[in-house]
Amino acid sequence: MGYSPIYQNLHVVASSSSSSSSSPVKNKVLVFCMMLSLWVYMIYCCVGYCSTVPGIMLRPSHPHHAQVGPNRTQTRIQSQAHGDPDTQADPLFGGVSSSRDLLNNGDDVDSRGEDWGETRGVWDERVPSGRSNGSAPGESRRLPQAIIIGVKKGGTRALLEFLRVHPDIRAVGAEPHFFDRNYDKGLAWYRDLMPETVEGQITMEKTPSYYVTKDVPARIHTMSPDTSLIVVVRDPVTRAISDYTQTRSKKPDILSFERLLFKNRTLGLVDTSWSAVQIGMYAKHLERWLLYFPIGRLLFVSGERLIVDPAGEMARVQDFLGLRRVVTDKHFHFNPAKGFPCLKRPEGNGKPHCLGKTKGRTHPNIDPQVVQSLREFYKPFNRRFYQMTGQDFGWD
Ligand SMILES: Nc1ncnc2c1ncn2[C@@H]1O[C@H](COP(=O)(O)OS(=O)(=O)O)[C@@H](OP(=O)(O)O)[C@H]1O
């Protein structure tokens, strides 16, 4: 049984009252003791110790890790000695400044797992995710062995929901933002957010801002260098417009895309401090990850292919995670009205389930010349990204 100060104090009070006569002074002492006990207990609860605190599991050992992904043998750790990649001179990135606004501003509706409630249980009605009062035998909460680290507006929610169909995956719905915003809460806090799993299942989460946040690669590496990292990437131009569309849906008064995009429109000078632009400089962010993880620890999923060939991309993801290919063509139904694949219900009952209205917003019309300038801006970054990943995403 866990330690309970109220139990201890009541025990003391009870034994003292039974062994003594009831003088007014003793009665006052008794009342004082009881009040004190109540206060101690309330403070105890306020700091979160009313329930048992789980121990920290720093290095989850999982059979999954014995087989996942290529290049598993060596983990290249190049520590801070290499310096901060953001501040190093780079001919391509030219000393990119810090982000003007959106990188970590928490404005993404998806942080709260908006679509989670709608999608949960579509195929997955076996094990409840999230907190539960009791654990079934063999179930426990584990730190994630695989994380979808980005990118914002890449298609991360769709990927997570597709993965949740797999019986060997359990994922937390909302974005925990542990490694960027909640790191001081500690790994025990993080682990407690995770759904319960049995041996052999993979625990996952997605927080798209991880990919672009400076301290995150080192922090995930400290948790486990064997973490499998998945990045959903999308044409950086459409991604930027999607990002802008999301912001505008919440702040309709913001400046136009064009006004935010250029430092100097006449010179065609793009403002790289605007996060909507900065996030799409994928190669720059990847360099930081490669200081801590070998390229084989990362899987790059095409956001475009996830829409036109979800089963194909899912096959790659399942292979990367060392899973059986359970999620296949038969799980998807393309909804022409939405323009997206949706998940069929188990046993074909009812309408296929599509993500909510925060996905697939109508993008504003942007002057084609402006779009072209942005496309030109991204070209060298894209080329470098294709080289680094060995994949041509066909954005140019
Ligand atoms: N199957 C399916 N259903 C709906 N939407 C889909 C799907 N697959 C990919 N997408 C694209 O996902 C884009 C949103 O990306 P994210 O989920 O990563 O956004 S967020 O960063 O979590 O807010 C979202 O971007 P927008 O179309 O710009 O809204 C979609 O294009």
Boltz pocket constraint, residues with backbone or C-beta under 6 A from the ligand:
constraints:
  - pocket:
      binder: B
      contacts: [[A, 108], [A, 109], [A, 110], [A, 151], [A, 152], [A, 153], [A, 154], [A, 155], [A, 156], [A, 157], [A, 158], [A, 208], [A, 238], [A, 242], [A, 243], [A, 303], [A, 306], [A, 307], [A, 340], [A, 341], [A, 342], [A, 354], [A, 355], [A, 356], [A, 358], [A, 359], [A, 360], [A, 361]]
      max_distance: 6.0
